Amino acid sequence: MTESTSLLMALRLADSMLPVGTYTASYGIEQYLNEGYVETAEELGELVEGYLYGMIGPAETVALAHAHRSAANGDFTGVLDADERLAAATLPAEFRESSTKAGGKLLDLLSTTEEPFFAGAADDAFLADHAAAVDDGRTAGHYPVVLGVVCQRAGVGREEAAIVGGYSSVTGLLGAAQRLGRFGHTDIQSQLSALFPVIERVCSRYSDADLDEMYSFAPLTDIMGMTHERADRRLFMS
């Protein structure tokens, strides 16, 4: 795979147009807004930064990177371990459900596009084993883990894959706030620009981390996620 082809694949996987359903999840952002915790664009940016340092980096990126390394080494057990550990670190049920639905849709996408998703995808035994394990319930198929495997098989490097995951998560959170009608395009783009260095730092730090280093510490976000499950008005599934 050429460098430009790898870049195109990374862009494709980071694009909100990718039909995996991530646009239906706010991962607690909706509840934060509904309860009045976020009033300004700057407060939203600070909140998303907290997600990066408390959840996206030390949990999702660690799982993604471990899955990527495991796929590179043909270690399917390592992929299952990453999935199991990420599930244990993700406390709100809605967060887990959103993640596994997106992971399943990405695996389905690999086998349903008329043209191969990437060269060799249709005949990739490792991907086929992963999809089968998700289908028969041997593993949950959390999105960061599936994304890590797909990136590796498609020729996207591990740190680049971490950037794809981090960027996708951040734009998903910011996009949810925008779709709730609280912030305009300019505000969202300004906060995204401010978060770029944080995404880089977090992904650089955790793309080489061992699975044993995984943790998640975002107690208020966990509470928002759990509260959202019983909220009277909900636009998003999490």
N, C-alpha and C positions, 0 to 999 in steps of 0.2 A: 504494500500500500504506500502510495506517495504521501509526502507531507501535506500537500494541498487536499488530498482525499481524506486524510485523517482529520484535518481542520474542518472540512465540510461535514463530516460525520459528527464531530463534536458540536458544531453549530446546530445541526439537525436535532440532536438529542437535547440540546439546551433550549430549543425553540418552544414557546408556549403553544405553537400550532401542533406539536406532537400529540396525537389523539390518545392520551392515556388517562384523561380525566382529572389531572392535577388541578385544573381550574375550578373544580367543584369543592376543593378543600381550602379552608383558611387557617387550619391548625391553631385555632384559638383567637386569631385576629378579630373575627366577628364579635366574639364575646368581650374582648378588651374594649372594642369601640362601643358596643351596646351598654357596657357598664361605666363608660365615661373615663376610662383610664388614659385614653389618647385623645387629645384635642388638637394638637398642631402636627405639622409634617415633621418637625424636628423630634417631637416625642415618638412619632411612628418610627423614624430612623433609629432612635436609641433603642426602641423595643426590638426591632429586627436585629440590631447588633447584639442584643442579649440572646436572641435565638441562636445566632452564629456561635457565640462563645459558650452557651450553655447546652445546646442540643445538636445543631447542625454539624458543628465541628467535632466535638468529642464523642458523639454517638453515630450520626449518619455517615460522616466522612470516614470515620474509623471502619465502619462496616463496609462501606463502598470500597475502600482501599484494600481491605483484607479479602473481599470477594474478588477484586481485580488480581491481586497477587495469587490467590488460590487458583483462579482460572488460568493464569499464565503458567502455573506449575502442574496443571491437570489434577488439582487436588479438590475433588468435588466435596469431600467432607468439610474442607475449610469454608466453602460457600455455605453449607448447611449450618456450620457453627456461627458464621457471621449473622445469618438470618435469626438464629435462636437468640443470640445475645442482643441483637437490636430489638427484638420483640420484648425481651425482658426489661430493656432500658426504656421502652416507650409505654408510659403508664396509661394515658387516656385511651379508652377503647376506640373512640372515633379516630384518633390519630393512627392507631394500628390498622383499622379498617380502611382508611383512606390510602395508607401506604401499600397495603397488600392488593387493593383493587388496582392501583396504578401499576404495580409490579406485574400483576397478571395481564393487564392490558398491553404492557410493553412486550411481554413474551408472546401474546396472541398476535400482536402486530408483525412480529418477525415471520410468522407463518401464513399471514393472510394477505400481504401486499402482492400485487400481481407481479411486480419486479422484485428480485431479491433485495432485502433491506440493506444488505451489504454483500460484497463478493464472498461467496462460500457460506452464507447464513443458512441456506436451505439444507446443506449437507453437514452442518456442524453438530457432531455427536454430543459435545459438551453442553451446548445450548438445548439440544433435544432432551438430554437427561435432566437438565434443570427444569424445563417446562413440564416434563413428566412428573418430577418430584413435587412441583407445585400442584399439578392437577390431581395427584392421588393423596395429597395431604401430608406428605413427608416433610414438607417445609412450607413456610407461610408465603414466601415470595415478596418480601418487603422491597419497595421501590429502590432504595439506595443499593441494596444487594444486587438486584436484577440489573440495575444501571451499571454497576461496577463490572459485572460479568459481560454484559453486552458491549460496553466500551472496550474491554480487553479483547474480546473476540473480533471486534470491528477495527482494531488497530489504533485505538486512542490510548495514549499513555496514562499511567496511573495518576500523576499530578494533574494532567489535563482533565481526566475523568472526574477528579475531585472538584476542579473548578466548574465543570459542567453541572455537577450535583449542587454545589454551593450556589452558583448563579441561579439555577432553576428554582431552588428553594426560596432564595431572596426575592426573585421576581414574582414568584407565586404569592408570597406574603404581601408584598407591596401591591400586587395586582388585585388581591382580595380587598384590601383597604380602598383601592380606587373604585372597584365595582360596587362597593357599598355606598358610594356617592359622597364620601367624606373629603376626598382629596382629588385634585385635578392632575392632568398629565405632567405639567411642569413641576409640581411638588414631588410627584413620584420619581421623575427623572433626576431631580436634584438629590433626593435621598439615595437613589441607586448609585449615583456618582460618588457620594460620600462614603458609601459602603464598599466600593470596589477594593480599597486597601485592606479592609477587614476581611473580605472574602479571600484575598490573596494570602494574608497572614494565617488565617484559620486553615485553609487548604494546605499550605506549605507545612504547617505544624502537624497536622493530623494525617496527611497522606502517607507518611512513613510510620505511623504509630502501630504498635502491636494490638491485637484484639483484646488482650488483657487490660489495655489502657482505656477501654471504652467506659464512659460514664455519661450520665445526663443529669444536669442540675438546673432546672428551671421550674421551681415549685409553683410560682404564680401562674405560669403558662399551663402547667399540668392542671391546676385548679380551674382555669378558664376552660380548658378542654373538657373537663368532667362536668362543669356547670352547663356548658353548651349542649350536652346530651339531653338535658332536661329543660332547655330554654323554650319559651312559648313561641318566639319568632326566630326562625333560622333560614338564612338564605343558602348557607353552605352545609355540606355534610359533616364538617368538623370545624 
